[in-house]
Amino acid sequence: MLLKGKLSDVEKVSIVLDLLFAGFETTSGLLSLLVYFLAKSSQALQNLKDEHRALRRKKKEGEPLNWEDYKQMEFTMMVINETLRCGNLVKFVLREAIKDVDFKGYHISAGWKILPIISSMHLDPSLHENPSEFNPWRWTDPATSKKVTPFGGGLRMCPGSELAKLEAAFFLHHLVLNYRYGKVFKSYIFGSPTIISCDLELNKFVLQKEGKLFQSSYPKPIRDILGKHSLMIVSDVERHKKLRRIEVGLINKFSSTSNFLGDIDKLCISLMESWRGNQLILFSKQAKQFSFNLILMNLLDMQPGEPLGLQLLEDFLTFMKGFVSIPINLPWTPYAKAVKARTRISSTLKQILNEWKNRKDMQVQNGQQKGDPFDEILVKEDLISDVEKVSILLDLLLAGYETTSGLLSLLVYFLAQSPQALQTLKDEHLAIRKKKKKGEPLNWEDYKQMEFTTMVINETLRCGNLVKFVHREAIKDVKFKGYHIPAGWKVLPILSAVHLEPSLHENPSEFNPWRWTDPATSHKVVPFGGGSRLCPGSELGKLEASFFLHYLLLNYRWTMKEEEYPMLYPYMDFPKGLLIALETETKNVN
Ligand code: HEM
């Protein structure tokens, strides 16, 4: 065609260059974007696979694709169109007005440049529902195609649009039939071959088969710092069972003492009091202090401010810093300081244990035995060594501290951005307070009435993902859902990926406590892990957060003073400390 045409040689070369230039970046970009979006959208990937498998079934072995096949790729077309809408390969085009133009009240003078921004139209919320969500199904509505112009329009509309789509469709056909990728994949991290699982069923399977097919397998630096007696580290089934029975018993015991709820209540009130007159607070630090004090009171039977408690806090903070540092054991490194701090914490906890023991001996001598919750550890002293007892206390301190404080920060963060959830929550707590006498502390009955509060906490755990993943190892060759996991391989069930999976949760990045009215939601969310290692502190953490919310809502309104996002270091935290402005709530009932 080029040879026969009446074009100059320069024009012919320019045409070839045009096609090369226009076709190269755009087609390769489109393929990359397809791989990128499909890797994150398992439902779309599955539909695509089904379409291409069905096509392939109708063909002979090795038979190439033809036009007929291409015309049947309806869902593929939707995926490609949605990729073009979300990916915005061409963000804008350049034009110039050749005459004065008046349109919709705008005046554009002749000679002025105009940049029609195609991408802003594609992501305009008034044109597309949840525009940043990759949702190929929106293309079942014929109106969508009228609001999307990835190939430009008019006389200059891209002449290669059909070709690019066809190439992408053929590429996808072979990609999805030949390769698996997406929710479960192999990798090499923490120095070991590892299976990363973002698949709900596989994650649940791994957690449920603890001790039979999988075992806990935390990286060496974490093992070293937690100590070999830590519940999270112990992999021997019988030892884990024994230690866990004692830890769960201890949590249950202190949760059932008469002053347990009263102590939490008092601590919440004193926190609210300490904020009087303050307009700005760095909430993340306050939450950590509060969560540590809760542990001191509940677990160690100490009052906040006691010298031993302050010493423990200082060592504990050093310990936590080293816990997330590079594991180099030289005297000045945070890691080495953490190892030393752990030794000091152990000896403080040992001292506390001895004090309890002496107190108990005295009580026995005086015939006034009280059935202390700590008997759980002391009485069973023949079952476990002193080192194990200290490790149990350290486990609870460590597991309860970052998680509870993180949960409180996340609650403050999400609620500051969700006025409707905040109002519903406030109504629930005002109703509870109205039924009580002035200053009357909260009790179990009140807690049981906090239905919307529980939904808010659950949604915060789903969106906030305090624990992103857990560490496991296959102890046997495992086959599950077509995946093969060789014995000895590490497995990381990624809890957070499941929580933010669009095929499981509608608009997963939206904070929506009402999704918990559907009982199915709780089966698709595992913030506390599962199986025989299911978090034994889950109920305690939720109760503490509920009490805290009660007093916060009745006493204050708050706004965030800086743009902030929760980040992982690897604990969840707010880089700027979650600065909030407080205003005293005037609608308080009593
Ligand atoms: C409030 C938010 C909390 C979250 C999101 C959370 C999350 C988790 C998760 C995901 C695990 C499983 C780890 C694994 O499978 O390897 C776990 C284990 C554990 N948690 Fe929690 N936790 C929370 C609060 C607490 C509290 C308040 C305590 C204690 C006072 C606690 C004590 C423990 C202990 C001792 C384990 C180890 C269990 C075992 O290995 O058998 N947690 N937690």
Boltz pocket constraint, residues with backbone or C-beta under 6 A from the ligand:
constraints:
  - pocket:
      binder: B
      contacts: [[A, 216], [A, 231], [A, 232], [A, 233], [A, 244], [A, 247], [A, 251], [A, 395], [A, 396], [A, 399], [A, 400], [A, 401], [A, 403], [A, 404], [A, 407], [A, 461], [A, 466], [A, 467], [A, 470], [A, 471], [A, 526], [A, 527], [A, 528], [A, 529], [A, 530], [A, 532], [A, 533], [A, 534], [A, 535], [A, 536], [A, 537], [A, 538], [A, 540], [A, 541], [A, 542]]
      max_distance: 6.0
